[in-house]
């Protein structure tokens, strides 16, 4: 699928500000799922950009505006070609590893050392009693109980759910999606995963943080993904609905590698998704962040437009 994306961020300040230093993470990565073409960035007031890769491999553009100004506008325009999530050969790998072996690989010292940054909790994804309780409630098809025969009689014991890592992740994503209400007014950019459990409401950022926390509590490496989700042709042909950037999760599955899951939408991570980058949580992959000198009174406006381009 060929998608054209424009993303505009506007800051308006009550009084002139100076020495504005900013980082933007709005450049889609190019990988086996997507390729980015015709990428452009413009800054008003005009500023020179320099670029580098952060510790997670995300492309970062940085700039400074030192002169006094009351407005700052950042525009990005790009074209991305995407593909489906799995091909037939990759899908077959899901059944090639026995569940017990897959889970054992995740708990090995080699795996823990390799993925430690995506296993440790963060400020957004603290592993609290609420997170553990939620994890224990995830309904997993294939969970079994086994009866062991002892000399003194029958004894019923629990055994590990006979499901693979990928199936457990799919069940977790579905459970989050069905357990909470999408409500933009219920949380804010600082809401933690455990707080969202209490509210029972949130947005894609909150749903992603909750899935991250549960994955890490279960020992599954997981990372926060920022990007776009194209749904324009699913809105009855209307182009007037509000669009926004999106967040979902990538979790590591033995034999498959990093797999995407969207706990907000009932949609597989495929050609409708454009990945900008990933990190441990939202803080690592904020689209636009910076500091400046001057008034704290500001207004932020973000507009996103994602359109399909006919080839």
BAFI-3210 file (N, C-alpha, C; in Angstrom, 3 decimals, decimal comma, padded with zeros to 6 digits):
// residues 311
n [1|2|3|4|5|6|7|8|9|10|11|12|13|14|15|16|17|18|19|20|21|22|23|24|25|26|27|28|29|30|31|32|33|34|35|36|37|38|39|40|41|42|43|44|45|46|47|48|49|50|51|52|53|54|55|56|57|58|59|60|61|62|63|64|65|66|67|68|69|70|71|72|73|74|75|76|77|78|79|80|81|82|83|84|85|86|87|88|89|90|91|92|93|94|95|96|97|98|99|100|101|102|103|104|105|106|107|108|109|110|111|112|113|114|115|116|117|118|119|120|121|122|123|124|125|126|127|128|129|130|131|132|133|134|135|136|137|138|139|140|141|142|143|144|145|146|147|148|149|150|151|152|153|154|155|156|157|158|159|160|161|162|163|164|165|166|167|168|169|170|171|172|173|174|175|176|177|178|179|180|181|182|183|184|185|186|187|188|189|190|191|192|193|194|195|196|197|198|199|200|201|202|203|204|205|206|207|208|209|210|211|212|213|214|215|216|217|218|219|220|221|222|223|224|225|226|227|228|229|230|231|232|233|234|235|236|237|238|239|240|241|242|243|244|245|246|247|248|249|250|251|252|253|254|255|256|257|258|259|260|261|262|263|264|265|266|267|268|269|270|271|272|273|274|275|276|277|278|279|280|281|282|283|284|285|286|287|288|289|290|291|292|293|294|295|296|297|298|299|300|301|302|303|304|305|306|307|308|309|310|311]
n.u [000,844|000,552|001,186|000,524|001,660|001,117|002,225|001,698|002,910|002,137|003,185|002,085|002,903|002,322|003,906|006,951|009,470|012,790|015,859|015,100|015,352|015,205|014,086|013,061|011,221|010,162|010,548|009,960|011,132|013,012|012,421|011,914|009,178|008,317|008,985|010,422|009,843|010,550|010,773|010,300|011,127|010,102|010,756|009,449|010,009|012,685|015,177|018,260|018,778|020,146|021,067|020,836|021,213|019,447|019,919|018,276|018,161|016,508|015,735|016,688|015,994|017,409|017,186|017,653|016,176|017,083|016,500|014,003|010,624|007,124|005,729|006,020|006,447|006,318|006,632|006,093|006,353|005,717|006,145|005,209|005,676|004,062|003,862|002,207|001,886|002,772|004,158|003,293|005,278|006,559|004,425|004,131|006,155|005,155|004,081|006,152|007,708|007,643|005,425|006,507|009,256|009,571|008,892|010,885|013,163|012,886|013,387|016,003|019,467|020,889|018,869|017,738|019,934|020,275|017,922|017,483|016,900|014,340|012,911|012,959|011,077|009,614|009,044|006,486|005,611|005,515|005,694|003,209|001,052|-001,504|-000,958|000,049|-002,205|-003,949|-002,587|-002,876|-005,510|-005,849|-007,528|-006,662|-006,761|-006,401|-005,244|-004,663|-005,512|-004,057|-004,235|-002,521|-001,538|-001,049|000,490|-001,031|-003,463|-005,667|-004,321|-004,765|-003,085|-001,832|-000,675|001,653|000,117|-000,731|000,139|001,635|004,110|003,411|000,636|-000,194|000,431|-001,289|-003,739|-003,519|-003,409|-005,955|-007,537|-006,951|-007,971|-010,709|-011,350|-011,196|-012,243|-012,012|-011,087|-010,358|-010,401|-009,919|-007,349|-003,904|-000,788|001,017|000,025|000,202|000,544|-000,632|-002,405|-004,220|-005,541|-007,139|-008,781|-010,067|-010,257|-008,829|-006,278|-004,542|-001,828|-001,931|-003,034|-001,006|001,129|000,133|000,075|002,816|003,748|002,537|003,605|006,344|006,211|005,609|007,869|008,393|010,106|009,383|008,467|007,709|005,923|005,806|003,810|001,774|-001,636|-003,479|-006,767|-008,482|-010,015|-011,906|-013,817|-016,325|-015,875|-015,457|-013,410|-013,192|-012,885|-011,124|-007,663|-004,728|-001,471|-000,282|000,002|001,490|002,506|005,524|006,566|008,906|009,167|010,259|011,890|010,261|010,920|010,672|007,356|004,369|001,651|-001,563|-003,162|-005,278|-006,832|-008,796|-007,085|-004,691|-001,146|-000,145|-000,154|-001,480|-000,224|002,283|005,471|007,220|009,218|010,785|010,888|011,582|009,345|006,764|008,231|010,724|010,277|008,969|007,285|007,846|009,941|011,323|013,157|012,985|013,499|011,441|007,934|005,581|003,132|001,477|000,156|-000,719|-001,081|-001,837|-001,903|-002,747|-002,552|-003,340|-003,215|-004,251|-002,447|-003,125|-001,683]
n.v [-001,187|002,199|005,135|008,530|010,970|013,700|015,771|018,130|020,303|022,823|025,418|027,988|030,911|032,893|035,102|036,410|033,932|032,550|030,889|028,215|024,814|021,806|018,398|016,121|013,238|012,007|010,564|007,899|004,557|002,442|-000,787|-004,389|-004,302|-001,813|001,053|004,221|007,190|010,325|012,185|015,066|017,913|020,880|023,940|026,648|029,531|029,701|027,184|025,435|021,955|019,144|015,702|012,478|009,122|007,738|005,828|003,661|003,296|004,995|007,600|010,881|014,340|017,438|020,844|024,413|027,482|030,566|033,307|035,742|034,602|033,992|031,933|028,529|026,265|022,998|020,989|017,922|015,922|012,994|009,934|006,596|003,163|000,243|-003,166|-006,346|-007,861|-010,589|-013,087|-016,179|-018,067|-017,060|-017,089|-019,774|-020,389|-019,942|-022,233|-023,974|-024,168|-025,606|-024,690|-024,764|-024,787|-022,345|-020,447|-021,094|-020,251|-017,490|-016,995|-017,620|-016,946|-015,792|-014,610|-012,785|-011,092|-010,010|-008,592|-006,865|-004,098|-003,865|-005,338|-004,403|-002,480|000,816|004,326|004,695|002,096|000,571|-002,386|-003,263|-004,423|-004,264|-004,586|-007,209|-008,621|-008,078|-009,353|-012,028|-012,398|-012,633|-014,200|-017,211|-019,286|-022,730|-023,071|-025,368|-027,859|-030,351|-033,668|-035,303|-038,514|-039,613|-041,566|-041,316|-040,583|-038,796|-035,817|-032,548|-030,440|-027,317|-026,555|-025,047|-022,838|-024,287|-022,825|-020,954|-018,267|-016,249|-016,671|-016,134|-013,415|-012,378|-012,958|-011,355|-008,758|-008,624|-008,859|-006,514|-004,646|-005,244|-004,731|-002,093|001,323|003,467|006,695|009,893|011,956|010,926|010,390|011,591|012,771|011,906|009,711|006,626|003,049|001,457|003,273|003,613|001,203|001,492|003,625|002,517|003,489|005,111|006,059|005,226|005,389|004,781|002,187|000,847|001,170|-000,319|-002,914|-003,252|-003,245|-005,577|-007,541|-007,367|-008,065|-010,713|-011,625|-011,224|-009,634|-006,315|-003,452|000,035|001,485|004,092|005,726|005,698|004,957|003,951|004,613|005,840|005,026|003,548|005,033|005,562|006,949|009,565|012,414|014,046|013,249|013,225|012,789|011,208|010,650|007,347|004,651|001,540|-001,858|-003,742|-007,015|-009,513|-012,598|-015,865|-017,351|-015,931|-013,271|-009,698|-008,821|-007,144|-005,755|-004,468|-003,126|-001,392|-001,250|-003,554|-004,913|-006,409|-005,853|-004,531|-003,626|-001,238|000,165|002,466|002,692|004,873|004,811|003,221|002,571|002,306|003,251|005,776|008,114|007,791|008,096|010,420|012,446|015,223|017,192|019,539|022,369|025,743|029,300|031,470|032,385|030,245|029,878|028,435|027,210|024,235|022,701|019,962|018,428|015,729|013,972|011,195|009,530|007,299|006,481|006,059|003,718]
n.w [000,000|-000,850|000,825|001,596|003,752|005,891|008,500|010,889|013,337|015,558|017,612|019,708|021,409|024,320|024,817|023,353|022,870|023,398|022,332|021,597|021,642|019,962|019,342|016,846|016,066|013,530|011,266|009,239|009,673|007,462|006,566|006,360|006,163|005,313|003,232|002,929|001,069|-000,602|001,578|003,539|005,581|007,139|008,815|010,681|012,527|010,075|010,260|010,631|010,144|011,833|011,772|013,373|014,691|017,414|020,505|020,052|017,404|016,017|013,687|014,230|014,093|014,772|015,903|016,361|017,424|017,969|017,993|019,107|019,092|018,473|017,481|016,447|013,910|012,679|009,936|008,289|005,406|003,597|001,746|001,916|001,303|002,083|003,384|003,984|007,291|007,921|005,791|004,135|004,688|006,974|008,794|009,200|010,963|013,467|014,505|014,788|017,020|020,166|022,827|025,514|025,009|023,695|025,704|027,517|026,165|026,313|028,970|029,284|030,095|028,013|026,432|028,249|028,768|026,235|025,707|027,820|028,229|027,302|029,019|031,575|033,958|033,476|034,223|033,216|032,989|035,356|037,322|039,103|041,849|040,699|037,990|037,928|038,808|036,697|034,627|035,399|034,826|032,136|029,570|028,220|025,526|025,635|028,047|030,614|033,088|035,098|036,337|038,811|039,875|043,022|045,674|047,970|046,978|044,666|043,310|042,342|040,165|038,904|035,632|033,312|030,970|027,904|025,535|022,904|022,778|020,935|020,673|023,282|023,485|021,542|022,763|025,045|023,931|022,764|025,074|026,494|024,691|024,799|027,402|028,174|027,721|024,977|025,442|025,024|026,880|029,365|030,326|030,501|029,043|030,908|032,254|033,964|033,419|035,444|036,575|034,534|034,596|036,836|036,031|033,853|031,339|028,451|026,024|022,922|023,662|026,409|026,369|025,047|026,883|029,031|027,939|027,519|030,192|031,235|029,546|030,219|032,886|032,575|031,448|028,774|026,236|025,285|023,342|022,897|020,237|017,905|015,456|012,492|011,673|009,066|008,306|006,675|004,394|005,620|006,749|005,661|003,334|004,030|004,486|006,576|009,185|012,342|012,401|013,768|015,222|016,108|018,510|019,306|020,074|019,992|020,425|021,442|019,869|020,066|017,279|015,485|015,878|016,320|016,773|015,840|017,753|018,245|020,809|020,835|018,474|016,570|014,583|012,501|012,603|009,802|006,386|006,748|008,697|009,660|010,746|012,871|014,853|017,746|021,328|024,881|026,196|025,902|026,416|025,244|022,547|021,802|019,491|019,006|020,898|023,268|024,644|025,935|026,466|028,260|028,351|030,036|029,026|026,489|023,359|021,776|018,644|016,675|013,556|011,485|008,463|006,614|003,661|001,063|-001,839|-005,164|-007,313]
ca.u [000,000|001,306|000,531|001,091|001,412|001,566|002,126|002,028|002,900|002,213|003,225|001,839|003,314|001,670|004,932|008,102|010,409|014,100|016,711|014,289|016,166|014,197|014,333|011,854|011,311|009,038|011,045|009,708|012,252|012,867|012,733|011,289|007,740|007,984|010,061|010,054|010,284|010,129|010,599|010,736|010,841|010,258|010,651|009,190|011,007|013,650|016,264|019,051|018,580|021,180|020,412|021,626|020,423|019,526|020,368|017,364|018,201|015,529|016,292|016,349|016,397|017,494|017,354|017,528|015,722|017,559|015,888|012,655|009,521|005,882|005,164|006,954|005,708|007,119|005,844|006,737|005,592|006,444|005,438|005,674|005,095|004,009|003,457|001,496|002,669|003,418|003,883|002,919|006,418|006,754|003,318|004,355|007,079|004,426|003,748|007,331|008,366|006,715|005,246|007,446|010,575|009,557|008,954|012,198|014,134|012,759|013,932|017,428|020,374|021,220|017,753|017,610|021,034|020,088|016,745|017,250|016,301|012,914|012,335|012,896|009,968|009,932|008,095|005,153|005,255|005,855|005,011|002,530|000,079|-002,606|-000,475|000,118|-003,580|-004,486|-001,914|-003,455|-006,885|-005,880|-008,082|-005,826|-007,269|-005,373|-004,820|-005,137|-005,212|-003,644|-004,396|-001,424|-001,933|-000,046|000,220|-002,067|-004,731|-005,604|-003,925|-004,886|-002,061|-001,850|000,502|001,781|-000,784|-000,121|000,039|002,890|004,304|002,633|-000,786|-000,427|000,464|-002,539|-004,807|-003,329|-003,816|-007,418|-008,129|-006,844|-008,900|-012,094|-011,545|-011,100|-012,947|-011,174|-011,623|-009,264|-010,479|-009,768|-005,964|-003,044|000,472|001,810|-000,685|000,917|-000,260|-001,427|-003,477|-005,220|-006,340|-008,145|-009,716|-010,752|-010,373|-007,566|-006,039|-003,592|-000,611|-002,192|-003,210|000,325|001,897|-000,379|000,565|004,245|003,942|002,153|004,611|007,580|005,935|005,580|009,182|008,436|010,634|008,369|008,848|006,673|006,076|005,094|003,637|000,482|-002,541|-004,354|-008,144|-009,282|-010,991|-012,869|-014,676|-017,458|-015,498|-015,302|-012,041|-013,311|-012,673|-009,862|-006,601|-003,683|-000,443|-000,775|000,989|001,206|003,554|006,247|007,062|009,809|008,689|011,295|011,772|009,621|011,518|009,782|006,020|003,534|000,312|-002,277|-004,190|-006,339|-007,679|-008,876|-006,487|-003,316|-000,143|000,161|000,120|-002,118|000,571|003,573|006,266|008,204|010,336|010,417|011,674|011,101|007,996|006,480|009,253|011,847|009,907|008,107|007,478|008,491|010,202|012,361|013,174|013,159|013,438|010,312|006,657|005,067|001,808|001,591|-000,926|-000,206|-002,034|-001,237|-002,792|-002,168|-003,346|-002,809|-004,023|-003,767|-002,130|-003,345|-000,481]
ca.v [000,000|003,438|006,129|009,880|011,432|015,032|015,919|019,510|020,639|024,272|025,977|029,426|031,352|034,137|036,145|035,903|033,042|032,496|029,715|026,997|023,681|020,769|017,137|015,543|011,841|011,915|009,942|006,454|003,678|001,575|-002,169|-005,359|-004,050|-000,508|001,841|005,637|007,964|011,733|012,716|016,457|018,574|022,331|024,595|028,087|030,244|028,849|026,683|024,357|020,656|018,110|014,432|011,391|007,997|007,583|004,523|002,613|003,244|005,911|008,790|012,096|015,623|018,441|022,224|025,473|028,806|031,406|034,639|035,775|034,217|033,669|030,735|027,541|025,298|021,895|020,239|016,812|015,297|011,801|008,848|005,303|001,956|-000,764|-004,519|-007,053|-008,219|-011,881|-013,877|-017,545|-018,776|-016,568|-017,541|-021,171|-020,495|-019,845|-023,565|-024,830|-024,210|-025,999|-023,593|-024,832|-024,409|-020,909|-019,717|-021,346|-019,400|-016,115|-016,892|-017,971|-015,832|-015,151|-013,759|-011,688|-010,152|-009,376|-007,717|-006,354|-002,763|-003,989|-006,188|-003,653|-001,513|002,234|005,144|004,460|000,670|-000,071|-003,660|-003,110|-005,502|-004,165|-005,156|-008,662|-009,120|-008,022|-010,405|-013,319|-012,478|-012,758|-015,498|-017,820|-020,544|-023,759|-023,270|-026,678|-028,364|-031,735|-034,424|-036,226|-039,600|-039,854|-042,767|-041,033|-040,237|-037,868|-034,447|-031,701|-029,395|-026,475|-026,593|-023,860|-022,847|-024,921|-021,928|-020,330|-016,868|-015,425|-016,813|-015,422|-011,987|-012,059|-012,977|-010,174|-007,579|-008,665|-008,646|-005,083|-003,951|-005,491|-004,418|-000,663|002,213|004,515|007,978|010,869|012,884|010,210|010,341|012,602|012,240|011,391|008,611|005,350|001,872|001,031|004,242|003,360|000,062|002,031|004,457|001,671|004,279|005,681|006,172|004,230|005,436|004,065|000,765|000,316|001,083|-001,445|-004,158|-003,322|-003,614|-006,977|-008,350|-007,385|-008,846|-012,122|-011,981|-011,092|-008,326|-005,544|-002,064|000,991|001,897|005,300|005,764|006,078|003,874|004,447|004,107|006,789|004,391|002,822|006,042|005,870|007,871|010,923|012,848|015,071|012,739|013,655|011,790|011,452|009,628|006,160|003,894|000,120|-002,597|-004,846|-007,956|-010,479|-013,981|-016,757|-017,821|-014,914|-011,959|-008,656|-008,889|-006,021|-005,992|-003,223|-003,348|-000,388|-001,556|-004,954|-004,913|-006,916|-004,881|-004,857|-002,548|000,013|000,763|003,056|002,828|005,935|004,352|002,498|002,808|001,575|003,765|007,009|009,141|007,573|008,254|011,597|012,979|016,535|017,636|020,546|023,321|027,115|030,310|032,376|032,128|028,874|029,862|028,071|026,409|023,240|022,161|018,930|017,896|014,602|013,523|009,980|009,218|006,253|006,967|005,045|003,508]
ca.w [000,000|-000,920|001,673|001,669|005,118|006,308|009,957|011,227|014,763|015,727|018,965|019,797|022,738|024,735|024,689|022,601|023,550|022,744|022,575|021,499|021,180|019,752|018,652|016,263|015,629|012,602|010,048|009,250|009,390|006,298|006,922|005,463|006,111|004,760|002,636|002,946|-000,084|-000,703|002,928|003,688|006,862|007,093|010,123|010,690|011,732|009,389|011,104|010,049|010,771|011,756|012,042|013,944|015,197|018,858|020,957|019,604|015,950|015,427|013,064|014,965|013,527|015,835|015,417|017,368|017,002|019,070|017,961|019,700|018,206|019,180|016,879|015,912|013,103|012,141|008,946|007,598|004,323|003,183|001,076|002,416|000,722|003,144|003,014|005,046|008,459|007,760|004,605|004,493|005,260|008,336|009,628|009,541|012,086|014,735|015,000|014,735|018,315|021,216|023,790|026,640|024,518|023,411|026,970|028,114|025,476|026,803|030,335|029,279|030,384|026,747|026,026|029,212|028,523|024,928|025,655|029,170|028,255|027,007|030,065|032,819|034,035|033,382|034,995|032,662|032,960|036,632|037,564|040,387|042,103|039,732|036,726|038,114|038,861|035,335|033,863|035,771|034,329|030,671|029,171|027,208|025,010|025,705|029,425|031,039|034,430|034,987|037,574|039,079|040,775|044,052|046,471|048,952|046,354|043,547|043,617|041,159|040,123|037,717|034,783|032,474|029,822|026,733|024,390|022,547|023,125|020,007|021,017|024,551|023,175|020,840|023,768|025,891|023,157|022,636|026,397|026,777|023,791|025,199|028,821|028,437|026,803|024,387|025,893|025,021|028,012|030,633|030,760|029,894|028,539|032,022|032,904|034,036|033,081|036,598|036,760|033,509|035,048|037,755|035,269|032,860|030,111|028,029|024,582|022,432|024,472|027,661|026,064|024,738|028,128|029,814|027,341|027,818|031,591|031,415|028,852|030,997|034,089|032,160|030,945|027,316|025,831|024,562|023,145|022,499|018,844|017,478|014,010|011,946|011,299|008,008|008,361|005,912|003,516|006,443|007,375|004,797|002,269|004,548|004,780|007,601|010,526|012,924|012,378|014,757|015,267|016,793|019,284|019,510|020,776|019,382|021,420|020,832|019,851|019,557|015,900|014,642|016,085|016,825|016,164|016,241|018,295|018,517|021,823|020,686|017,327|016,161|013,254|012,535|012,185|008,414|005,446|007,162|009,767|009,311|011,972|012,959|015,666|018,963|022,524|026,063|026,426|025,162|026,654|024,335|021,145|021,661|018,131|019,072|022,268|023,317|025,754|025,477|027,510|028,083|029,005|030,085|028,413|025,078|022,794|020,834|017,678|015,827|012,524|010,754|007,329|006,004|002,491|000,167|-003,174|-006,206|-008,127]
c.u [000,884|000,549|001,288|000,679|001,945|001,290|002,597|001,876|003,095|002,196|002,977|002,113|002,690|002,610|006,111|009,008|011,712|014,764|015,906|015,131|015,260|014,767|013,017|012,162|010,090|009,470|010,813|010,974|011,966|013,320|012,013|009,789|007,374|009,227|009,583|010,667|009,847|009,847|011,124|010,313|011,058|009,987|010,394|009,167|012,072|014,798|016,975|018,841|019,874|020,569|021,381|020,679|020,569|019,914|019,498|017,339|017,183|016,238|015,774|016,838|016,350|017,709|017,180|017,025|016,052|016,883|014,490|011,589|008,306|005,193|006,283|006,133|006,672|006,229|006,691|005,792|006,398|005,522|006,058|004,949|005,194|003,600|002,716|002,455|003,464|003,177|003,641|004,066|006,650|005,666|003,518|005,275|006,352|004,161|004,971|008,044|007,344|006,624|006,273|008,841|010,656|009,672|010,309|013,269|014,089|013,382|015,408|018,277|020,726|020,128|017,617|018,699|020,811|018,994|016,478|016,571|014,806|012,211|012,159|011,716|010,490|008,914|006,669|004,682|005,686|005,043|004,457|001,613|-001,095|-002,215|-000,438|-001,276|-004,201|-003,881|-002,551|-004,874|-006,976|-006,401|-007,296|-006,416|-006,134|-004,835|-005,438|-004,805|-004,951|-003,795|-003,263|-001,881|-000,796|-000,453|-000,915|-003,384|-004,536|-005,240|-003,991|-003,857|-002,210|-000,569|000,514|000,813|-000,077|-000,336|001,400|002,939|003,442|001,144|-001,110|-000,460|-000,814|-003,707|-004,729|-003,800|-005,333|-008,091|-008,068|-007,870|-010,350|-012,393|-011,600|-011,811|-011,976|-011,806|-010,489|-009,263|-010,148|-008,350|-005,184|-001,702|001,338|001,182|000,117|-000,033|-001,155|-002,580|-004,588|-006,109|-007,456|-009,203|-010,601|-010,976|-008,997|-007,489|-004,950|-002,293|-000,784|-002,327|-001,859|001,168|001,428|000,121|002,052|004,480|003,630|003,165|005,882|007,400|005,974|006,920|009,305|008,995|009,604|008,800|007,681|006,954|005,211|004,975|002,265|-000,314|-003,535|-005,727|-009,074|-010,337|-012,020|-013,878|-015,836|-017,148|-015,293|-013,848|-012,035|-013,058|-011,270|-008,859|-005,529|-002,603|-000,946|000,365|000,536|002,434|004,225|006,813|007,909|009,278|009,809|010,934|011,156|010,308|010,491|008,468|005,163|002,161|-000,312|-003,382|-005,336|-007,333|-007,645|-008,384|-005,069|-002,356|000,321|000,351|-000,538|-001,312|001,906|004,328|007,246|009,433|009,847|011,351|011,109|009,683|007,852|007,612|010,421|011,551|008,904|008,338|008,214|008,713|011,345|012,263|013,365|013,158|012,261|009,071|006,282|003,697|001,938|000,375|-000,344|-001,330|-001,304|-002,275|-002,042|-003,110|-002,649|-003,745|-003,389|-003,566|-002,321|-002,109|-000,863]
c.v [001,242|004,537|007,446|010,485|012,847|015,183|017,331|019,736|022,141|024,640|027,479|029,856|032,715|035,334|035,565|035,017|033,023|031,150|028,424|025,888|022,454|019,527|016,650|014,126|011,556|011,328|008,440|005,660|002,907|000,177|-003,105|-005,141|-002,744|000,166|003,279|006,364|009,418|012,356|014,142|017,005|020,068|022,921|026,078|028,565|029,293|028,456|025,548|023,077|019,856|016,816|013,403|010,259|007,924|006,147|003,370|002,482|004,129|007,123|010,037|013,310|016,662|019,826|023,189|026,744|029,749|032,770|034,603|035,391|033,836|032,440|029,827|026,484|024,271|021,086|019,105|016,274|014,103|010,826|007,536|004,184|000,848|-002,122|-005,155|-007,485|-009,499|-012,421|-015,322|-018,296|-018,361|-017,071|-018,981|-021,352|-020,494|-021,211|-024,470|-024,988|-024,574|-024,890|-023,601|-024,391|-022,918|-020,091|-019,896|-020,464|-017,970|-015,939|-017,259|-016,732|-015,067|-014,179|-012,551|-010,648|-009,360|-008,321|-006,985|-004,983|-002,795|-004,957|-005,431|-002,680|-000,092|003,007|004,930|003,024|-000,061|-001,353|-003,636|-004,303|-005,467|-004,783|-006,682|-009,268|-009,123|-009,123|-011,768|-013,504|-012,700|-014,139|-016,080|-019,158|-021,564|-023,950|-024,565|-026,922|-029,853|-032,423|-035,416|-037,261|-039,877|-041,064|-042,537|-040,623|-039,285|-036,458|-033,640|-030,580|-028,595|-026,676|-025,333|-023,935|-023,376|-024,074|-021,314|-018,860|-015,976|-015,471|-016,074|-013,912|-011,552|-012,003|-011,753|-008,914|-007,504|-008,351|-007,167|-004,308|-004,084|-005,047|-002,927|000,132|003,262|005,868|008,989|011,814|012,237|010,232|011,488|011,966|011,636|010,186|007,313|004,189|001,449|001,984|004,024|002,174|000,543|002,828|003,652|002,405|004,811|005,798|005,189|004,224|004,636|002,564|000,119|000,170|-000,082|-002,769|-004,330|-003,819|-005,086|-007,899|-008,476|-008,142|-010,339|-012,580|-011,933|-009,715|-007,588|-004,094|-001,243|001,464|003,125|005,296|006,232|004,828|004,435|003,787|004,974|006,151|003,573|003,759|006,466|006,875|009,291|011,227|013,859|014,569|013,116|012,514|012,183|010,404|008,491|005,493|002,447|-000,548|-003,580|-005,711|-009,012|-011,894|-014,863|-017,324|-016,785|-013,565|-010,974|-008,663|-007,756|-006,453|-004,635|-003,483|-002,347|-000,768|-003,045|-005,076|-005,460|-005,839|-005,270|-003,609|-001,225|000,757|001,269|003,318|003,988|005,472|003,641|002,864|002,021|001,989|005,073|008,027|009,017|007,979|009,398|012,213|014,315|016,881|018,636|021,406|024,716|028,035|031,239|031,893|030,651|028,745|029,598|027,262|025,502|022,748|021,180|018,443|016,835|014,220|012,325|009,586|008,085|006,838|005,829|004,946|003,208]
c.w [000,000|-000,180|001,634|003,005|005,303|007,799|010,301|012,724|014,909|017,204|018,860|021,232|023,058|024,603|023,917|023,455|022,756|023,036|022,631|020,872|021,117|019,077|018,063|015,781|014,758|011,256|010,096|008,955|008,097|006,698|005,965|005,316|005,411|004,191|002,511|001,752|000,093|000,664|003,002|005,047|006,681|008,470|009,911|012,146|011,165|010,315|010,393|010,842|010,746|012,280|012,612|014,335|016,710|019,215|020,523|018,079|015,265|014,828|013,777|014,185|014,651|015,219|016,577|016,700|018,151|019,127|018,586|018,673|019,045|018,600|016,388|015,182|012,516|011,206|008,372|006,541|003,821|002,466|001,517|001,691|001,757|002,581|004,181|006,149|008,267|006,369|005,045|005,167|006,707|009,261|010,058|010,725|013,433|015,345|015,091|016,066|019,382|022,254|024,918|026,215|024,261|024,694|027,638|027,470|026,003|028,188|030,403|029,550|029,110|026,307|026,946|028,982|027,238|024,947|026,973|029,177|027,969|027,966|031,375|032,819|033,908|034,225|034,523|032,857|034,231|036,809|038,992|040,638|041,123|038,387|036,814|038,116|037,472|034,479|034,138|035,234|032,829|030,286|027,999|026,787|025,036|027,103|029,935|032,505|034,299|036,335|037,715|040,093|041,747|044,889|047,447|048,327|045,193|044,017|042,331|041,215|038,835|036,922|033,926|031,296|028,573|025,489|024,134|022,921|022,236|020,361|022,310|024,309|022,460|021,815|024,671|025,176|023,045|023,971|026,791|025,961|024,251|026,630|029,128|027,346|026,282|024,699|025,990|026,216|029,348|031,184|030,138|029,552|029,638|032,715|032,832|033,754|034,238|036,873|035,741|033,890|035,964|037,000|034,325|031,536|029,730|026,517|024,196|023,226|025,754|027,425|025,775|026,004|028,993|029,246|027,592|029,241|031,820|030,737|029,693|032,294|033,794|031,597|029,441|026,966|024,980|024,474|022,586|021,079|018,569|015,968|013,604|011,586|010,285|008,093|007,508|005,042|004,284|007,087|006,485|003,716|002,738|004,845|005,920|009,011|011,015|012,911|013,380|014,596|016,157|017,559|019,408|020,113|019,832|020,493|020,730|021,000|019,302|018,189|014,964|014,739|016,641|016,052|016,710|016,720|018,624|019,536|021,762|019,605|016,999|014,722|013,359|012,064|010,786|007,590|005,807|008,236|009,228|010,604|011,857|013,731|016,903|020,111|023,680|026,442|025,657|025,267|025,677|022,895|020,950|020,285|018,096|020,545|022,264|024,564|025,172|026,681|027,227|028,788|028,996|029,453|026,913|024,650|021,718|019,938|016,763|014,823|011,731|009,628|006,686|004,869|001,672|-001,226|-004,166|-007,094|-009,575]
res [x|x|x|x|x|x|x|x|x|x|x|x|x|x|x|x|x|x|x|x|x|x|x|x|x|x|x|x|x|x|x|x|x|x|x|x|x|x|x|x|x|x|x|x|x|x|x|x|x|x|x|x|x|x|x|x|x|x|x|x|x|x|x|x|x|x|x|x|x|x|x|x|x|x|x|x|x|x|x|x|x|x|x|x|x|x|x|x|x|x|x|x|x|x|x|x|x|x|x|x|x|x|x|x|x|x|x|x|x|x|x|x|x|x|x|x|x|x|x|x|x|x|x|x|x|x|x|x|x|x|x|x|x|x|x|x|x|x|x|x|x|x|x|x|x|x|x|x|x|x|x|x|x|x|x|x|x|x|x|x|x|x|x|x|x|x|x|x|x|x|x|x|x|x|x|x|x|x|x|x|x|x|x|x|x|x|x|x|x|x|x|x|x|x|x|x|x|x|x|x|x|x|x|x|x|x|x|x|x|x|x|x|x|x|x|x|x|x|x|x|x|x|x|x|x|x|x|x|x|x|x|x|x|x|x|x|x|x|x|x|x|x|x|x|x|x|x|x|x|x|x|x|x|x|x|x|x|x|x|x|x|x|x|x|x|x|x|x|x|x|x|x|x|x|x|x|x|x|x|x|x|x|x|x|x|x|x|x|x|x|x|x|x|x|x|x|x|x|x|x|x|x|x|x|x|x|x|x|x|x|x]
***
